[in-house]
Amino acid sequence: MVRGEFVNSSSYVVAVRSLVEFTAKQGDLDFRFTPSPSGLEGIEGHQQVAARRKPNYQREIRLEGRYEELVIKGRADGFDPDRVQLEEIKTYRGDFHAIPENHHQLHWAQAKIYGYLLCQQHALPELSLALIYYDIDRLTEIPLTETFDIATLAHFFEQTCRRFLAWARHESTHRRQRDQALRVMPFPHPSFRAGQRELAEAMFKASNRACCLLAQAPTGIGKTIASLFPMLKAIAEHQLDKLFFLTAKTSGRKVALNAIATMQEKLPPSSLRALELVAKANACEFPENACHGEACPLAKRFYDRLPEARAAAAGIAILDQAQLREVALSHQICPYYLSIEMAKWSDIVVGDYNYYFDLNAMLYGLALNNNWKISVLIDEAHNMVARAREMYTIELHSARFKEMQRQAPPELKKACDKVRRQWRMLEKSDLIQSKGIDSYQVHAQLPDKLTKTLISLCAEIGSYFVDHPSANNSGLQEFYFNALIFIRLSECFGEHSIFDVSMKQNGSILCIRNIVPAPFLQARFKASHTSALFSATLTPWNYYSDLLGMPEKTAWVDVESPFDPEQLAVHVVETVSTRYADRHQSLTPITDLMANQFDQTPGAYLAFFSSFEYMDQVASLFTQRFPHISTWVQTRKMDEASKNRFIANFTEDSQGVGFAVLGGAFGEGIDLPGTRLIGAFIATLGLPQINPINEQIKQRMYQLFGFGYDYTYLYPGLQKVVQAAGRVIRTNTDRGVIYLIDDRFQQDQIQALLPRWWKR
């Protein structure tokens, strides 16, 4: 275990693999694209090697030893008692001689540690060590063997442990100080706001029960700090290793880091380490360079420079993106891969949902591999359904495939042709042929023949890149990765997903489309001590429980709003319909309503619409008719700087109307207290567009849960409405107004989904 398992105050447990990775890694980072065996292929390779051995061959030997306060544990791959030989099996594909020397050094270090532990366990005076390199494509072994006496192995073991011991002691001290500080840490403000205590108590109780929690609490009460505080206290209470704080958007990360900074003011310096994870694309200093020492200066000698950088980073309380970059560059190493290393040594890791819930999630993998005891906080959890669906959905585009095929090397032509033939068979179905462009067809089963040809093509591409490690073909790499995901999702295809084919102007799209992410997320929840999902909009709870796969004993809390209904005037405009067929007629009444409200109470307002097209129509008419009122309009694909400029228009003294799309960047996650925002116009129910895909989702929702329309259209739409409206009242002194513009807002079913405290 990298972090270490504290059996008592004087013992620190570390896995053999983690021990040697910490002490024996040297040289460059090297992430050249050479397709390595998958985890499953590695397991199968180990089994194939073991099956070739004699019946008395021992597999997966548990080993344990001590060095001062270190407890070292691990499992050696195999032991041949006849030859007194311990074997460490490493699977690979391609050219054996292309394996970097620093990898061999790491493998020998691991074998030597296992060898010493085995000699100790069986009182052996000497031992043969064998590194078995197994080519999973050719099914051949290359053994590297050497005999060591116990004295040599003992010297290496002690030397390795000494190098790690100083860090282990430092970590043990840090953990004791951290837990002591957290036990007595006071709430960072003089008192809890109304609603905060109830939320905090629910969080702490969930941790005490080691169960999951769905927590709904109003916007503006300070949910982030009310959730973090009890979960940090629980770290000490339940001897947890880490807390993962996961967000849907960049703004959520910033709020979390600010809350952590506020709590750190009540703690001794450096007693709590926090880390911000950002995407590789946003952290890379040389995006045009390949990720290895020959191409990137920050990959050169990365592991040689890492110890000093790691020690420096560990002394910084909040390692946000800027701090990480500063430390990394001062030690001439890659900021992104320094952040991956520091995830092993931080107490709180703040990052996007995908770092824990994605198909190849880094934090989830680290937690499993290191046997961490973790808790997970999921911020703005109403986003989880849509985001998780995206994580387990994959599209293959015929236009991109054809472009890749044109640029592919000759040795891949035959395998590409086989894929293309099977692809064409799907395009030639009667439904697709009869409807042509914009046609859509769902298949009851995955196309088995296409999947088999994709598997063959991926094997060919993998072999090509192994033989040509310097090949620069981004289109081929992109297709390869997408095809591998398609194959992996096809292996676990079920009623949680559909397979569909869409015809567009530039070709067809094959899609494994996840609808119910629950089967994929359940293992993630199970791996945590507690997972707490919180948001202002988690109603109805069964919708989120069903689609996310919450465990049976998940707790639920609905925190009452602390706000007085008199703070917010809510008006339903029954005389206007925002249905698609009625939109042209709605333009003038909506602009009149907005102008009248502004003239009556000048200030800053937000107006939300269902689409950019609808928003632009209203904004254009509004500026023509009422040029004296300032307007700010959201545009498509705004970058962070543009979003910040839009938000900067909302000051305490500003007057005007901001036009935005419901469910977009400005419909949630922004904080505009006081007079920075005094009202909102919501000219839509936020219902997803009726189209063939959503109709298929509706059908599957009905089959699985009995709620087709509600789960597909109503609940996702109203959730966006309530989120947008929540921008208006942020404190107990705020005053504001909301206009719900559509006659359907008066329906009983709709009213039941709106916050109870609203005065209507």
Summary of the structure (lengths in Angstrom):
residues: 760
radius of gyration: 29.1
end to end distance: 56.2
largest distance: 94.0
contacts: 2513
relative contact order: 0.09
helix: 48%
strand: 19%
